Amino acid sequence: IRRGSSISQAMADYYDSFSTLYRALIAAGEAIGNLELALNRLSSFLVHQRKIEKQLVSAMIYPMILAGLLVVAVCVLVGFVI
């Protein structure tokens, strides 16, 4: 950025750190001249994404516990039968 390049170009130089969606959204914000709107939408998207990830993890805890107990029960049954 200090060399005079745009934020999207600076982000493109570090493509492994920023996803294509982030870079495209910033580039669109620069193109329309409203970077603040683009950054606000990116922030909202990230907050929503984290919320969904938390919900998914909390929804998967119970099935994982049941699967673990099922494996333990099968191992105990096989151990006593064999």
DARA-V399349 format. One record per residue. PHI is phi in radians with two decimals (* if undefined). Layout:
{{PHI} {PHI}}
This chain:
{{*} {-1.14} {-1.42} {1.76} {-1.46} {-1.35} {-1.12} {-1.12} {-1.18} {-1.12} {-1.21} {-1.15} {-1.13} {-2.00} {-1.08} {-1.35} {-1.67} {-2.12} {-1.25} {-1.08} {-1.08} {-1.07} {-1.13} {-1.17} {-1.16} {-1.17} {-1.10} {-1.15} {-1.10} {-1.18} {-1.16} {-1.55} {1.42} {-2.30} {-1.18} {-1.07} {-1.10} {-1.10} {-1.19} {-1.13} {-1.16} {-1.12} {-1.09} {-1.09} {-1.09} {-1.15} {-1.11} {-1.13} {-1.11} {-1.11} {-1.10} {-1.15} {-1.07} {-1.10} {-1.13} {-1.13} {-1.12} {-1.18} {-1.29} {-1.58} {-1.11} {-1.07} {-1.08} {-1.19} {-1.12} {-1.11} {-1.12} {-1.11} {-1.14} {-1.12} {-1.12} {-1.09} {-1.10} {-1.14} {-1.11} {-1.15} {-1.13} {-1.14} {-1.13} {-1.38} {-1.30} {-1.50}}
